[in-house]
């Protein structure tokens, strides 16, 4: 995946990974000779990381929900927990939360 900032700076090799607590965004990295990985690009602070992750995962969800060609990797309960966390972190407002919550519950 690629993300472009203000049509002037691109970051390639961003991945969406399913971890033990749900989906997260992995920034590009390179494996070192000693087996460790070094990040090549990364957000400078937690607020920026959450903003980028929120946008990427929202676009991913649109793709998954719209195409039907990629199986959903998160259960409704996982998606609801993640949605609640976005609201708690102040990344979405009450209206956005309620709209998406209704959408997720409607899928059950």
N, C-alpha and C positions, 0 to 999 in steps of 0.2 A: 504494500500500500504506500501511497505517496501523499504527503500533505504539503500545500503551498501556502506561504504566508505573504499576503499583500501582492500577489503576482510577481514576487521578486526573490523569494528564497524557498527552495524545495528541500524536503527531507524524505528520502526513500527508505524502503525496507522497514517500515513500521508494521508491526504484526499485532493481531488480536489473538490473545491466548486465553484458554479456559484454565483458570487456576482453582485451587480448593475453595476459594470464596466467590468465584464467578469470573466473568470476563475482565481482562485488563489489557492495556495497551503496552506493548513492549517496543522500546525505542531501538534504533539500529545499533548493532554492536559487532565487534570483531573478536574472534577467538584468538587468544594469544598463544605463544609457544608453550607456556606453562599450563595450558588448559583453561585458564580463566578467561572471562570475557570483559572487554573494555567497551563502554558505551561511546559511540561516535557522535551522537547528538542527543541532547536531553534537555528538558525544561529546567530552568535555573532555580525554580522554587515550587513548592507544593501547590500553590494556587494555580500556577500556569499548567502544571501537570494535570490537575483535575479538570481545568477548562479544556485542554486538548483532548483528554480522555473522554470527557462528556460529549464533545462534538463528534469525535471519531466513532464512539459506540452508538450515538444517535443515528449517524449515517449508516452504520452497519445494521442496526435494527430496521431501518427503512428498507435496506437492500434485502434482508432476510424476510421481512414481512411482505414485501412487494413481489419478489421473484418466485418464491417457493422453491427455488433450486438449491438453496443452502439450508440444511436442517437447523432448526433452532437448537442452540447448545445450552440454553438456560431454561430451567423450569419457570413457571409462572411465579412460584414463591421466591425464587432467586431474583427474578426481575423486579418483583415488588420490594424486596429488601434493598436492592440496589437503588431503586427509585426513591425509597424512603431516605437512604443515605444522601442522595443528591439534594433532597429537600433540607435535610438536617445540616448539610454543609453549606447551604445557601446558594447552591448552583442552579436550582430551579425554584420558581415561586409556587405558591399554593395552587394557583390555577393550572399551571403546567403539570404539577403533581397529580391533581384530581383528574385532569384529562387523560394522562397516560395511565393512571391507575384504573380508570373506567375501561380503557382500551384493553389492558392486560386481563382484567377480570372478565371482560366480554369474550375472550378467547377460550375460557374454560367451558 
